[in-house]
Amino acid sequence: MSTAEADGVTAEYTETDDERLLVFERDGATAAVAQNIEGYAMLKVRPTADGDELERYYGFDMALDHAAELLGVSPHDLPVPEDAADMGM
């Protein structure tokens, strides 16, 4: 697990048996970006770590845009832990 924080947004990156998971939190609101554990599938954006999938993206930037929208911040305000920097296709 690794974390990062910036501009009131906290990011936590973890890996489960099935997926890589990057969860953002701001003022009680969350947004999650998930990818299969092998790191080659499309990214899934969810409102929470275990929530229903809202959308899929090939690119990490597009997934971050959607996550930022859910949190009401600019994508540039999302901190990304180093371990998660290579997510996306």
BELWO-V184059 format. One record per residue. N is the residue number from 1. RES is the residue in three letters. BURIAL is b if it has 24 or more other C-alpha atoms within 12 Angstrom, else e. D_LAST is the distance of its C-alpha to the last C-alpha in Angstrom with 2 decimals. Layout:
# BELWO-V184059
<<N & RES & BURIAL & D_LAST> <N & RES & BURIAL & D_LAST>>
This chain:
# BELWO-V184059
<<1 & MET & e & 21.45> <2 & SER & e & 21.06> <3 & THR & b & 22.03> <4 & ALA & b & 22.23> <5 & GLU & e & 24.54> <6 & ALA & e & 25.22> <7 & ASP & e & 27.23> <8 & GLY & e & 28.12> <9 & VAL & b & 24.62> <10 & THR & b & 23.85> <11 & ALA & b & 20.45> <12 & GLU & b & 20.36> <13 & TYR & b & 17.56> <14 & THR & b & 18.47> <15 & GLU & e & 17.42> <16 & THR & e & 19.29> <17 & ASP & e & 19.89> <18 & ASP & e & 17.26> <19 & GLU & b & 14.57> <20 & ARG & b & 13.34> <21 & LEU & b & 15.05> <22 & LEU & b & 15.43> <23 & VAL & b & 18.65> <24 & PHE & b & 20.30> <25 & GLU & b & 24.06> <26 & ARG & b & 26.44> <27 & ASP & e & 30.08> <28 & GLY & e & 29.61> <29 & ALA & b & 26.74> <30 & THR & b & 23.36> <31 & ALA & b & 19.79> <32 & ALA & b & 17.09> <33 & VAL & b & 13.31> <34 & ALA & b & 12.47> <35 & GLN & b & 9.90> <36 & ASN & e & 11.35> <37 & ILE & e & 12.97> <38 & GLU & e & 11.27> <39 & GLY & b & 7.94> <40 & TYR & e & 5.99> <41 & ALA & e & 7.00> <42 & MET & b & 6.86> <43 & LEU & b & 8.36> <44 & LYS & b & 12.12> <45 & VAL & b & 14.55> <46 & ARG & b & 18.05> <47 & PRO & b & 21.32> <48 & THR & b & 21.88> <49 & ALA & b & 20.34> <50 & ASP & e & 21.95> <51 & GLY & e & 22.31> <52 & ASP & e & 21.45> <53 & GLU & e & 18.05> <54 & LEU & e & 18.44> <55 & GLU & b & 15.30> <56 & ARG & b & 11.71> <57 & TYR & b & 8.93> <58 & TYR & e & 5.53> <59 & GLY & b & 5.92> <60 & PHE & b & 7.51> <61 & ASP & b & 10.52> <62 & MET & e & 11.28> <63 & ALA & b & 11.31> <64 & LEU & b & 13.50> <65 & ASP & b & 15.64> <66 & HIS & b & 16.42> <67 & ALA & b & 17.20> <68 & ALA & b & 19.40> <69 & GLU & b & 21.13> <70 & LEU & b & 22.01> <71 & LEU & b & 23.56> <72 & GLY & b & 25.27> <73 & VAL & b & 23.97> <74 & SER & e & 22.13> <75 & PRO & b & 18.43> <76 & HIS & e & 19.85> <77 & ASP & b & 22.02> <78 & LEU & b & 19.32> <79 & PRO & b & 19.49> <80 & VAL & b & 16.44> <81 & PRO & b & 17.59> <82 & GLU & e & 16.58> <83 & ASP & e & 15.27> <84 & ALA & b & 12.60> <85 & ALA & b & 11.59> <86 & ASP & e & 8.52> <87 & MET & b & 6.98> <88 & GLY & b & 3.76> <89 & MET & e & 0.00>>
